[in-house]
Amino acid sequence: MKKYHIELEVVTPLSVGAGNDNEWMPGADFVQKDGKIYVLDIPKMIAQGVAIEALSNLFLKSDEKGICKLLGSNLEKCSKYVFSRPASTSNSIKAFLRTQLYDLPVVAGSSLKGSVRSALFKYFRSPDETDNVSVFGTMNNGTDYMRFIHISDFEMPSTVLVNTKLFNLRKENGEWLGGWKHKREETTASYRPDGFNTLYECVEPGKKGWGSIVLEDNAYDLLVHHAVRISHQEKKHRLMSNGIQELFHIINGVTRDYLRKERDFFVRYRAERTEEIIDHIDGLLAMIPVDDSYCLIKMSAGVGYHSIIGDWKYTDYSNTGVWESGRNAGKQKYKSRKTAEYGGELMLMGFVKLRSMSTDEANHISDGQQTRHQEIIDGIMAPILERENARQEAEAEERRKLELRAADEKRKAAYRLLLQEAESLLNNQCWDEAKAKAQEAAEICLDLIEHNAIIERCIKEKERAEFKAQEKEKDAVLFQQELSVVLKGKTSVGNIIGTTAKWLKFGHVFGEKECQVLLDCLKGMPAKEVKKKRKDLEKAISKEWSDKMLAILGIQ
């Protein structure tokens, strides 16, 4: 076994994501004020006596200004971290992975190993190989080469917030040009820091962490002696035999090739401030040592498609082809680049330098780390436990909120069901029952108002129906009398004819007596009006009686 003590130095802003679930959301996890970003800490808020209910309402609305106003001068005391704000944002912030015990930023060994694996894939593979299994082997038979390489986590000292922008390609007059993405459908040649930007919690350039890389050469030799076939055995053996410098040599070769192609890409697709990126790439290329005494490797957030797959597909990033189908049909493949702005300059993200250290140097650093850990334990353990208790209380509070939310949803579901029943009863003219259902709903959800409209309809429709019933009773009494009584006082042709038609519906028969009564009423009316209502008259008393009456009245 060959164990190497490794120093990891950040060269360009490095973000090792804690996962989408742990992103900081504006107005919930953080607020912005006076050029700073405050990452909130609920246990600290509880300790400061903040009104959690009021805070919860502000969280629900993502009301940053309201939260700042509520916390007032205690804003910093109620924050877990305070950062300088590199740019304004309405998006979530990508948080850095941290250790649970010490709450320190950590570069996960699995993240670095993923980048190493990508580099080795490019180095090992034959020109026609695209499959990981054929290159590395498989765990099924124990030939997976990466199981012989172990990389530890690297604890880092601190983080800052870094603004990132998406460099994209845009098509103009049939030609692909460089640009900066400001909206989902807006890419222009000009640069501005906000608009479609994302803030990342990063370890800044110059910061260092320490860990180890182990090459299990003895275990690998045993595999070689017992395995039937190992792909790319010569290259794998050389790496195990020559150790860390061979690994650095491989990584440097991959990084150098990648940076040259990336440089050509930005030279081909220029836009505002791309010269800064090109200059920075030149600086990275110059940093790669000829003697491979250390290596430069790209990793984690912003790593990009080419690095993820080991950068074997293309010899020219400007000629990657276009998508033939889907929402990106007609657009060039792999055209976006995540760029960071740090120290006033634009640069690519995620480059780190790996250097092998002597045992004495590693022991000295280890002693320093132990001292640092002890200081953290001595000075921070009590607040950590306090925060843990507060966290558990916050989780219990969150569970209570979820339970309340579930109860509230259940209550609202019952409310809606009662309103549906009330509507059905209302449509069937069961006004009292409908009103009772709506009132029952009102008692369940005093904060909702839909029931008011149903209750109002119940009252109005019942009153309308009762009024109609009363009118019907009056009509029943009135229209049982003789036609002469019913028509008394009618002053228009339409009213006289309509009343007569209604009178007949009460079982009366139209005869000579009724004809005379109707004639007496119509004689005083203008002949033109009577003639105009001829059809209505025929419909009311029949055409025969109508013709007879009109003849008597002298109306043709």
MARMARRO-156805 format. One record per residue (C-alpha): residue in three letters; x, y, z; residue number from 1. Coordinates in steps of 0.02 Angstrom, whole numbers. Example, Ala and Ser with C-alpha at 12.3 -4.5 7.8 and 13.67 -1.06 7.14 Angstrom:
<rs>
(r ALA, (615, -225, 390), 1)
(r SER, (684, -53, 357), 2)
</rs>
This chain:
<rs>
(r MET, (0, 0, 0), 1)
(r LYS, (64, 173, -46), 2)
(r LYS, (-8, 314, 56), 3)
(r TYR, (25, 493, 3), 4)
(r HIS, (-9, 647, 109), 5)
(r ILE, (-90, 772, -6), 6)
(r GLU, (-110, 960, 3), 7)
(r LEU, (-260, 1025, -94), 8)
(r GLU, (-245, 1208, -140), 9)
(r VAL, (-391, 1298, -222), 10)
(r VAL, (-339, 1389, -381), 11)
(r THR, (-509, 1451, -444), 12)
(r PRO, (-670, 1465, -341), 13)
(r LEU, (-717, 1289, -287), 14)
(r SER, (-893, 1232, -244), 15)
(r VAL, (-929, 1057, -182), 16)
(r GLY, (-1117, 1053, -175), 17)
(r ALA, (-1213, 994, -22), 18)
(r GLY, (-1357, 940, -136), 19)
(r ASN, (-1513, 1026, -203), 20)
(r ASP, (-1607, 990, -41), 21)
(r ASN, (-1480, 1094, 55), 22)
(r GLU, (-1481, 1248, -57), 23)
(r TRP, (-1515, 1411, 34), 24)
(r MET, (-1681, 1486, -20), 25)
(r PRO, (-1708, 1676, -18), 26)
(r GLY, (-1830, 1733, 114), 27)
(r ALA, (-1820, 1566, 203), 28)
(r ASP, (-1638, 1515, 227), 29)
(r PHE, (-1557, 1684, 195), 30)
(r VAL, (-1593, 1870, 179), 31)
(r GLN, (-1498, 2011, 93), 32)
(r LYS, (-1464, 2178, 176), 33)
(r ASP, (-1336, 2317, 157), 34)
(r GLY, (-1224, 2219, 38), 35)
(r LYS, (-1221, 2064, 147), 36)
(r ILE, (-1305, 1895, 147), 37)
(r TYR, (-1362, 1824, 312), 38)
(r VAL, (-1389, 1636, 320), 39)
(r LEU, (-1520, 1617, 455), 40)
(r ASP, (-1510, 1501, 605), 41)
(r ILE, (-1678, 1453, 681), 42)
(r PRO, (-1605, 1391, 848), 43)
(r LYS, (-1517, 1558, 870), 44)
(r MET, (-1682, 1645, 831), 45)
(r ILE, (-1769, 1544, 966), 46)
(r ALA, (-1629, 1588, 1087), 47)
(r GLN, (-1653, 1772, 1045), 48)
(r GLY, (-1840, 1758, 1080), 49)
(r VAL, (-1897, 1791, 902), 50)
(r ALA, (-2084, 1768, 875), 51)
(r ILE, (-2078, 1605, 775), 52)
(r GLU, (-2259, 1616, 720), 53)
(r ALA, (-2232, 1787, 644), 54)
(r LEU, (-2070, 1725, 567), 55)
(r SER, (-2159, 1574, 492), 56)
(r ASN, (-2284, 1687, 406), 57)
(r LEU, (-2140, 1788, 332), 58)
(r PHE, (-2054, 1626, 277), 59)
(r LEU, (-2213, 1571, 188), 60)
(r LYS, (-2211, 1734, 89), 61)
(r SER, (-2020, 1734, 66), 62)
(r ASP, (-2026, 1911, 135), 63)
(r GLU, (-1842, 1959, 156), 64)
(r LYS, (-1880, 2139, 205), 65)
(r GLY, (-2008, 2081, 332), 66)
(r ILE, (-1884, 1957, 408), 67)
(r CYS, (-1749, 2091, 421), 68)
(r LYS, (-1873, 2208, 503), 69)
(r LEU, (-1930, 2075, 626), 70)
(r LEU, (-1751, 2027, 676), 71)
(r GLY, (-1693, 2207, 678), 72)
(r SER, (-1525, 2233, 764), 73)
(r ASN, (-1519, 2046, 806), 74)
(r LEU, (-1502, 1996, 624), 75)
(r GLU, (-1318, 1947, 638), 76)
(r LYS, (-1346, 1861, 806), 77)
(r CYS, (-1482, 1756, 723), 78)
(r SER, (-1371, 1705, 577), 79)
(r LYS, (-1264, 1550, 556), 80)
(r TYR, (-1152, 1632, 425), 81)
(r VAL, (-1132, 1810, 361), 82)
(r PHE, (-1057, 1838, 188), 83)
(r SER, (-1016, 1988, 81), 84)
(r ARG, (-1139, 1989, -63), 85)
(r PRO, (-1050, 1982, -232), 86)
(r ALA, (-1211, 2017, -329), 87)
(r SER, (-1397, 2027, -296), 88)
(r THR, (-1499, 1871, -326), 89)
(r SER, (-1677, 1808, -322), 90)
(r ASN, (-1618, 1627, -340), 91)
(r SER, (-1564, 1499, -213), 92)
(r ILE, (-1380, 1494, -160), 93)
(r LYS, (-1281, 1334, -189), 94)
(r ALA, (-1216, 1285, -18), 95)
(r PHE, (-1047, 1200, 12), 96)
(r LEU, (-1037, 1027, 89), 97)
(r ARG, (-992, 1034, 274), 98)
(r THR, (-939, 914, 411), 99)
(r GLN, (-1075, 877, 536), 100)
(r LEU, (-971, 886, 694), 101)
(r TYR, (-865, 1040, 662), 102)
(r ASP, (-976, 1126, 533), 103)
(r LEU, (-823, 1154, 424), 104)
(r PRO, (-823, 1154, 233), 105)
(r VAL, (-758, 990, 165), 106)
(r VAL, (-705, 929, -7), 107)
(r ALA, (-775, 754, -11), 108)
(r GLY, (-652, 621, -64), 109)
(r SER, (-788, 549, -177), 110)
(r SER, (-797, 714, -272), 111)
(r LEU, (-610, 720, -302), 112)
(r LYS, (-608, 535, -344), 113)
(r GLY, (-742, 566, -476), 114)
(r SER, (-630, 693, -561), 115)
(r VAL, (-480, 576, -549), 116)
(r ARG, (-586, 436, -623), 117)
(r SER, (-634, 546, -772), 118)
(r ALA, (-451, 586, -805), 119)
(r LEU, (-402, 403, -793), 120)
(r PHE, (-543, 353, -909), 121)
(r LYS, (-471, 465, -1045), 122)
(r TYR, (-295, 402, -1012), 123)
(r PHE, (-335, 216, -1007), 124)
(r ARG, (-464, 200, -1146), 125)
(r SER, (-431, 140, -1322), 126)
(r PRO, (-495, 251, -1463), 127)
(r ASP, (-651, 145, -1488), 128)
(r GLU, (-695, 121, -1303), 129)
(r THR, (-841, 217, -1227), 130)
(r ASP, (-894, 99, -1089), 131)
(r ASN, (-834, 117, -909), 132)
(r VAL, (-836, -70, -877), 133)
(r SER, (-722, -109, -1024), 134)
(r VAL, (-599, 24, -965), 135)
(r PHE, (-602, 2, -775), 136)
(r GLY, (-671, -173, -750), 137)
(r THR, (-817, -218, -640), 138)
(r MET, (-853, -245, -456), 139)
(r ASN, (-941, -408, -500), 140)
(r ASN, (-776, -498, -526), 141)
(r GLY, (-666, -383, -422), 142)
(r THR, (-576, -303, -571), 143)
(r ASP, (-642, -125, -544), 144)
(r TYR, (-479, -26, -544), 145)
(r MET, (-546, 121, -444), 146)
(r ARG, (-569, 13, -289), 147)
(r PHE, (-379, 13, -275), 148)
(r ILE, (-374, 203, -263), 149)
(r HIS, (-436, 283, -100), 150)
(r ILE, (-453, 470, -77), 151)
(r SER, (-494, 548, 91), 152)
(r ASP, (-600, 702, 127), 153)
(r PHE, (-511, 870, 134), 154)
(r GLU, (-566, 988, 270), 155)
(r MET, (-560, 1171, 214), 156)
(r PRO, (-540, 1326, 323), 157)
(r SER, (-677, 1443, 261), 158)
(r THR, (-793, 1494, 120), 159)
(r VAL, (-853, 1650, 30), 160)
(r LEU, (-995, 1684, -91), 161)
(r VAL, (-950, 1696, -275), 162)
(r ASN, (-1062, 1757, -415), 163)
(r THR, (-1071, 1649, -572), 164)
(r LYS, (-1137, 1683, -746), 165)
(r LEU, (-1176, 1568, -889), 166)
(r PHE, (-1074, 1594, -1046), 167)
(r ASN, (-1182, 1534, -1189), 168)
(r LEU, (-1189, 1536, -1378), 169)
(r ARG, (-1315, 1638, -1478), 170)
(r LYS, (-1358, 1631, -1660), 171)
(r GLU, (-1354, 1789, -1762), 172)
(r ASN, (-1376, 1796, -1951), 173)
(r GLY, (-1348, 1608, -1958), 174)
(r GLU, (-1183, 1617, -1862), 175)
(r TRP, (-1148, 1556, -1686), 176)
(r LEU, (-1073, 1693, -1575), 177)
(r GLY, (-1020, 1703, -1394), 178)
(r GLY, (-1132, 1784, -1266), 179)
(r TRP, (-1193, 1798, -1087), 180)
(r LYS, (-1360, 1728, -1032), 181)
(r HIS, (-1467, 1856, -941), 182)
(r LYS, (-1638, 1774, -956), 183)
(r ARG, (-1700, 1605, -1011), 184)
(r GLU, (-1724, 1671, -1187), 185)
(r GLU, (-1599, 1815, -1185), 186)
(r THR, (-1414, 1795, -1225), 187)
(r THR, (-1314, 1948, -1277), 188)
(r ALA, (-1133, 1994, -1308), 189)
(r SER, (-1131, 2114, -1161), 190)
(r TYR, (-1091, 2058, -984), 191)
(r ARG, (-1186, 2105, -827), 192)
(r PRO, (-1171, 2019, -658), 193)
(r ASP, (-1356, 1998, -621), 194)
(r GLY, (-1493, 1912, -720), 195)
(r PHE, (-1486, 1721, -736), 196)
(r ASN, (-1342, 1722, -612), 197)
(r THR, (-1312, 1601, -469), 198)
(r LEU, (-1218, 1628, -307), 199)
(r TYR, (-1109, 1484, -249), 200)
(r GLU, (-1033, 1458, -78), 201)
(r CYS, (-852, 1427, -126), 202)
(r VAL, (-681, 1400, -52), 203)
(r GLU, (-583, 1545, -123), 204)
(r PRO, (-417, 1534, -216), 205)
(r GLY, (-265, 1511, -104), 206)
(r LYS, (-354, 1415, 33), 207)
(r LYS, (-285, 1243, 73), 208)
(r GLY, (-345, 1080, 143), 209)
(r TRP, (-255, 917, 182), 210)
(r GLY, (-295, 734, 157), 211)
(r SER, (-225, 578, 78), 212)
(r ILE, (-223, 469, -77), 213)
(r VAL, (-192, 284, -58), 214)
(r LEU, (-141, 167, -199), 215)
(r GLU, (-173, -14, -152), 216)
(r ASP, (-30, -82, -259), 217)
(r ASN, (-12, -247, -164), 218)
(r ALA, (-197, -287, -178), 219)
(r TYR, (-189, -242, -362), 220)
(r ASP, (-40, -359, -389), 221)
(r LEU, (-142, -500, -311), 222)
(r LEU, (-281, -464, -433), 223)
(r VAL, (-159, -469, -579), 224)
(r HIS, (-98, -640, -527), 225)
(r HIS, (-272, -713, -508), 226)
(r ALA, (-376, -624, -639), 227)
(r VAL, (-402, -701, -810), 228)
(r ARG, (-394, -534, -900), 229)
(r ILE, (-370, -353, -847), 230)
(r SER, (-400, -217, -975), 231)
(r HIS, (-260, -89, -1005), 232)
(r GLN, (-150, -187, -886), 233)
(r GLU, (13, -102, -936), 234)
(r LYS, (-50, 74, -901), 235)
(r LYS, (-133, 23, -739), 236)
(r HIS, (23, -68, -682), 237)
(r ARG, (131, 85, -722), 238)
(r LEU, (19, 195, -616), 239)
(r MET, (25, 76, -468), 240)
(r SER, (214, 55, -485), 241)
(r ASN, (263, 238, -511), 242)
(r GLY, (139, 303, -383), 243)
(r ILE, (78, 479, -356), 244)
(r GLN, (192, 565, -482), 245)
(r GLU, (124, 452, -619), 246)
(r LEU, (-53, 499, -565), 247)
(r PHE, (-4, 684, -569), 248)
(r HIS, (72, 659, -742), 249)
(r ILE, (-89, 582, -808), 250)
(r ILE, (-200, 717, -732), 251)
(r ASN, (-89, 858, -795), 252)
(r GLY, (-96, 788, -971), 253)
(r VAL, (-285, 780, -967), 254)
(r THR, (-301, 954, -889), 255)
(r ARG, (-178, 1030, -1013), 256)
(r ASP, (-273, 957, -1161), 257)
(r TYR, (-439, 1016, -1088), 258)
(r LEU, (-378, 1194, -1055), 259)
(r ARG, (-307, 1212, -1231), 260)
(r LYS, (-473, 1162, -1308), 261)
(r GLU, (-566, 1273, -1187), 262)
(r ARG, (-452, 1418, -1234), 263)
(r ASP, (-485, 1389, -1419), 264)
(r PHE, (-672, 1389, -1381), 265)
(r PHE, (-666, 1561, -1300), 266)
(r VAL, (-552, 1628, -1437), 267)
(r ARG, (-677, 1566, -1567), 268)
(r TYR, (-831, 1631, -1474), 269)
(r ARG, (-783, 1799, -1404), 270)
(r ALA, (-896, 1917, -1308), 271)
(r GLU, (-873, 2055, -1181), 272)
(r ARG, (-741, 2006, -1049), 273)
(r THR, (-694, 1840, -1130), 274)
(r GLU, (-516, 1908, -1141), 275)
(r GLU, (-509, 1893, -951), 276)
(r ILE, (-557, 1709, -963), 277)
(r ILE, (-428, 1678, -1099), 278)
(r ASP, (-292, 1763, -995), 279)
(r HIS, (-343, 1661, -845), 280)
(r ILE, (-335, 1499, -945), 281)
(r ASP, (-161, 1549, -1002), 282)
(r GLY, (-115, 1570, -819), 283)
(r LEU, (-182, 1397, -779), 284)
(r LEU, (-85, 1319, -922), 285)
(r ALA, (74, 1404, -863), 286)
(r MET, (42, 1336, -688), 287)
(r ILE, (51, 1153, -744), 288)
(r PRO, (227, 1096, -697), 289)
(r VAL, (340, 1012, -824), 290)
(r ASP, (408, 893, -692), 291)
(r ASP, (233, 843, -630), 292)
(r SER, (285, 885, -452), 293)
(r TYR, (101, 926, -424), 294)
(r CYS, (-54, 919, -532), 295)
(r LEU, (-193, 1037, -582), 296)
(r ILE, (-367, 958, -591), 297)
(r LYS, (-542, 1024, -622), 298)
(r MET, (-682, 962, -510), 299)
(r SER, (-856, 986, -436), 300)
(r ALA, (-983, 1123, -478), 301)
(r GLY, (-958, 1201, -648), 302)
(r VAL, (-850, 1056, -704), 303)
(r GLY, (-941, 1049, -872), 304)
(r TYR, (-989, 908, -989), 305)
(r HIS, (-817, 878, -1063), 306)
(r SER, (-730, 857, -895), 307)
(r ILE, (-869, 748, -824), 308)
(r ILE, (-849, 617, -960), 309)
(r GLY, (-659, 625, -958), 310)
(r ASP, (-642, 741, -1108), 311)
(r TRP, (-621, 604, -1239), 312)
(r LYS, (-761, 641, -1362), 313)
(r TYR, (-701, 798, -1449), 314)
(r THR, (-535, 865, -1509), 315)
(r ASP, (-617, 1034, -1540), 316)
(r TYR, (-751, 1109, -1427), 317)
(r SER, (-805, 1225, -1568), 318)
(r ASN, (-859, 1077, -1673), 319)
(r THR, (-971, 972, -1559), 320)
(r GLY, (-1120, 960, -1679), 321)
(r VAL, (-1300, 1012, -1651), 322)
(r TRP, (-1448, 931, -1566), 323)
(r GLU, (-1561, 848, -1694), 324)
(r SER, (-1719, 838, -1588), 325)
(r GLY, (-1797, 896, -1426), 326)
(r ARG, (-1813, 1072, -1358), 327)
(r ASN, (-1632, 1110, -1406), 328)
(r ALA, (-1652, 1051, -1586), 329)
(r GLY, (-1539, 1154, -1700), 330)
(r LYS, (-1432, 1219, -1556), 331)
(r GLN, (-1249, 1176, -1538), 332)
(r LYS, (-1208, 1041, -1413), 333)
(r TYR, (-1119, 1077, -1250), 334)
(r LYS, (-1113, 1264, -1281), 335)
(r SER, (-1131, 1330, -1102), 336)
(r ARG, (-992, 1371, -979), 337)
(r LYS, (-1011, 1414, -795), 338)
(r THR, (-895, 1560, -756), 339)
(r ALA, (-856, 1639, -589), 340)
(r GLU, (-814, 1820, -551), 341)
(r TYR, (-684, 1831, -414), 342)
(r GLY, (-572, 1977, -369), 343)
(r GLY, (-649, 2077, -511), 344)
(r GLU, (-597, 1947, -642), 345)
(r LEU, (-691, 1813, -737), 346)
(r MET, (-626, 1635, -729), 347)
(r LEU, (-677, 1453, -743), 348)
(r MET, (-730, 1365, -583), 349)
(r GLY, (-662, 1218, -487), 350)
(r PHE, (-475, 1205, -523), 351)
(r VAL, (-370, 1139, -378), 352)
(r LYS, (-187, 1096, -359), 353)
(r LEU, (-138, 931, -279), 354)
(r ARG, (36, 917, -202), 355)
(r SER, (117, 772, -113), 356)
(r MET, (192, 816, 57), 357)
(r SER, (329, 740, 163), 358)
(r THR, (282, 641, 319), 359)
(r ASP, (354, 777, 432), 360)
(r GLU, (255, 912, 344), 361)
(r ALA, (97, 806, 353), 362)
(r ASN, (124, 770, 539), 363)
(r HIS, (145, 955, 575), 364)
(r ILE, (-15, 996, 482), 365)
(r SER, (-105, 852, 569), 366)
(r ASP, (-52, 922, 738), 367)
(r GLY, (-119, 1091, 686), 368)
(r GLN, (-284, 1014, 630), 369)
(r GLN, (-301, 920, 795), 370)
(r THR, (-269, 1081, 889), 371)
(r ARG, (-398, 1168, 783), 372)
(r HIS, (-524, 1030, 815), 373)
(r GLN, (-491, 1035, 1001), 374)
(r GLU, (-518, 1223, 1001), 375)
(r ILE, (-680, 1197, 911), 376)
(r ILE, (-733, 1064, 1034), 377)
(r ASP, (-682, 1169, 1186), 378)
(r GLY, (-751, 1333, 1123), 379)
(r ILE, (-900, 1282, 1017), 380)
(r MET, (-964, 1115, 1082), 381)
(r ALA, (-1084, 1195, 1205), 382)
(r PRO, (-1162, 1309, 1073), 383)
(r ILE, (-1165, 1160, 954), 384)
(r LEU, (-1263, 1058, 1080), 385)
(r GLU, (-1374, 1208, 1111), 386)
(r ARG, (-1400, 1226, 924), 387)
(r GLU, (-1434, 1039, 911), 388)
(r ASN, (-1566, 1052, 1045), 389)
(r ALA, (-1638, 1203, 957), 390)
(r ARG, (-1629, 1108, 792), 391)
(r GLN, (-1728, 966, 867), 392)
(r GLU, (-1852, 1089, 937), 393)
(r ALA, (-1861, 1171, 766), 394)
(r GLU, (-1889, 1002, 686), 395)
(r ALA, (-2025, 966, 813), 396)
(r GLU, (-2099, 1136, 773), 397)
(r GLU, (-2088, 1097, 588), 398)
(r ARG, (-2173, 930, 618), 399)
(r ARG, (-2307, 1021, 715), 400)
(r LYS, (-2327, 1142, 571), 401)
(r LEU, (-2340, 997, 450), 402)
(r GLU, (-2471, 916, 561), 403)
(r LEU, (-2564, 1081, 572), 404)
(r ARG, (-2548, 1101, 384), 405)
(r ALA, (-2616, 925, 359), 406)
(r ALA, (-2758, 961, 481), 407)
(r ASP, (-2790, 1124, 391), 408)
(r GLU, (-2798, 1035, 224), 409)
(r LYS, (-2916, 906, 299), 410)
(r ARG, (-3022, 1047, 369), 411)
(r LYS, (-3027, 1135, 202), 412)
(r ALA, (-3070, 972, 113), 413)
(r ALA, (-3218, 948, 233), 414)
(r TYR, (-3265, 1130, 202), 415)
(r ARG, (-3264, 1105, 14), 416)
(r LEU, (-3366, 944, 30), 417)
(r LEU, (-3499, 1033, 135), 418)
(r LEU, (-3507, 1173, 6), 419)
(r GLN, (-3531, 1045, -132), 420)
(r GLU, (-3674, 966, -34), 421)
(r ALA, (-3747, 1139, -3), 422)
(r GLU, (-3738, 1180, -189), 423)
(r SER, (-3827, 1017, -230), 424)
(r LEU, (-3965, 1052, -103), 425)
(r LEU, (-3979, 1230, -167), 426)
(r ASN, (-4001, 1169, -345), 427)
(r ASN, (-4140, 1055, -282), 428)
(r GLN, (-4224, 1204, -196), 429)
(r CYS, (-4190, 1136, -22), 430)
(r TRP, (-4144, 1308, 41), 431)
(r ASP, (-4148, 1279, 229), 432)
(r GLU, (-4045, 1120, 215), 433)
(r ALA, (-3922, 1205, 97), 434)
(r LYS, (-3905, 1353, 214), 435)
(r ALA, (-3875, 1235, 361), 436)
(r LYS, (-3735, 1147, 265), 437)
(r ALA, (-3654, 1314, 220), 438)
(r GLN, (-3665, 1371, 401), 439)
(r GLU, (-3588, 1207, 457), 440)
(r ALA, (-3445, 1239, 333), 441)
(r ALA, (-3425, 1415, 403), 442)
(r GLU, (-3399, 1344, 578), 443)
(r ILE, (-3259, 1231, 510), 444)
(r CYS, (-3165, 1368, 416), 445)
(r LEU, (-3196, 1540, 488), 446)
(r ASP, (-3053, 1607, 382), 447)
(r LEU, (-3139, 1564, 216), 448)
(r ILE, (-3284, 1658, 138), 449)
(r GLU, (-3355, 1550, -2), 450)
(r HIS, (-3498, 1494, 110), 451)
(r ASN, (-3562, 1674, 123), 452)
(r ALA, (-3614, 1676, -60), 453)
(r ILE, (-3709, 1512, -40), 454)
(r ILE, (-3798, 1572, 118), 455)
(r GLU, (-3845, 1733, 30), 456)
(r ARG, (-3913, 1634, -119), 457)
(r CYS, (-4013, 1522, -2), 458)
(r ILE, (-4094, 1672, 80), 459)
(r LYS, (-4131, 1763, -83), 460)
(r GLU, (-4193, 1611, -178), 461)
(r LYS, (-4304, 1558, -33), 462)
(r GLU, (-4376, 1734, -20), 463)
(r ARG, (-4403, 1735, -208), 464)
(r ALA, (-4489, 1565, -203), 465)
(r GLU, (-4598, 1617, -55), 466)
(r PHE, (-4645, 1777, -145), 467)
(r LYS, (-4691, 1678, -300), 468)
(r ALA, (-4794, 1558, -193), 469)
(r GLN, (-4886, 1704, -114), 470)
(r GLU, (-4917, 1780, -284), 471)
(r LYS, (-4980, 1612, -346), 472)
(r GLU, (-5101, 1602, -199), 473)
(r LYS, (-5162, 1778, -238), 474)
(r ASP, (-5183, 1731, -420), 475)
(r ALA, (-5278, 1574, -370), 476)
(r VAL, (-5405, 1681, -275), 477)
(r LEU, (-5411, 1820, -404), 478)
(r PHE, (-5425, 1711, -559), 479)
(r GLN, (-5569, 1608, -487), 480)
(r GLN, (-5679, 1762, -511), 481)
(r GLU, (-5768, 1814, -668), 482)
(r LEU, (-5668, 1887, -811), 483)
(r SER, (-5748, 2057, -791), 484)
(r VAL, (-5681, 2068, -612), 485)
(r VAL, (-5508, 2008, -663), 486)
(r LEU, (-5494, 2133, -807), 487)
(r LYS, (-5554, 2279, -706), 488)
(r GLY, (-5428, 2420, -710), 489)
(r LYS, (-5319, 2347, -849), 490)
(r THR, (-5259, 2491, -956), 491)
(r SER, (-5157, 2416, -1098), 492)
(r VAL, (-5196, 2297, -1240), 493)
(r GLY, (-5053, 2180, -1192), 494)
(r ASN, (-5107, 2176, -1009), 495)
(r ILE, (-5290, 2141, -1055), 496)
(r ILE, (-5246, 1999, -1174), 497)
(r GLY, (-5113, 1926, -1058), 498)
(r THR, (-5229, 1929, -908), 499)
(r THR, (-5366, 1845, -1009), 500)
(r ALA, (-5245, 1708, -1063), 501)
(r LYS, (-5193, 1681, -882), 502)
(r TRP, (-5377, 1678, -825), 503)
(r LEU, (-5414, 1540, -951), 504)
(r LYS, (-5272, 1434, -878), 505)
(r PHE, (-5370, 1422, -717), 506)
(r GLY, (-5498, 1308, -799), 507)
(r HIS, (-5619, 1440, -868), 508)
(r VAL, (-5705, 1428, -1037), 509)
(r PHE, (-5714, 1573, -1158), 510)
(r GLY, (-5889, 1605, -1220), 511)
(r GLU, (-6008, 1742, -1274), 512)
(r LYS, (-6011, 1822, -1102), 513)
(r GLU, (-5822, 1828, -1094), 514)
(r CYS, (-5814, 1889, -1272), 515)
(r GLN, (-5925, 2037, -1226), 516)
(r VAL, (-5818, 2076, -1073), 517)
(r LEU, (-5659, 2073, -1177), 518)
(r LEU, (-5741, 2180, -1314), 519)
(r ASP, (-5791, 2309, -1185), 520)
(r CYS, (-5611, 2319, -1125), 521)
(r LEU, (-5536, 2330, -1300), 522)
(r LYS, (-5659, 2458, -1370), 523)
(r GLY, (-5572, 2596, -1278), 524)
(r MET, (-5401, 2545, -1343), 525)
(r PRO, (-5315, 2612, -1500), 526)
(r ALA, (-5358, 2500, -1648), 527)
(r LYS, (-5176, 2501, -1703), 528)
(r GLU, (-5122, 2426, -1535), 529)
(r VAL, (-5258, 2295, -1542), 530)
(r LYS, (-5207, 2247, -1720), 531)
(r LYS, (-5025, 2234, -1666), 532)
(r LYS, (-5075, 2108, -1532), 533)
(r ARG, (-5180, 2005, -1651), 534)
(r LYS, (-5068, 1850, -1639), 535)
(r ASP, (-5069, 1858, -1450), 536)
(r LEU, (-5259, 1871, -1451), 537)
(r GLU, (-5276, 1720, -1566), 538)
(r LYS, (-5161, 1620, -1454), 539)
(r ALA, (-5260, 1669, -1299), 540)
(r ILE, (-5443, 1641, -1354), 541)
(r SER, (-5425, 1550, -1523), 542)
(r LYS, (-5426, 1618, -1699), 543)
(r GLU, (-5614, 1597, -1716), 544)
(r TRP, (-5656, 1708, -1567), 545)
(r SER, (-5515, 1829, -1615), 546)
(r ASP, (-5579, 1852, -1793), 547)
(r LYS, (-5756, 1877, -1726), 548)
(r MET, (-5702, 2010, -1602), 549)
(r LEU, (-5590, 2102, -1726), 550)
(r ALA, (-5732, 2106, -1851), 551)
(r ILE, (-5847, 2183, -1719), 552)
(r LEU, (-5710, 2309, -1679), 553)
(r GLY, (-5689, 2345, -1865), 554)
(r ILE, (-5509, 2292, -1871), 555)
(r GLN, (-5451, 2204, -2030), 556)
</rs>
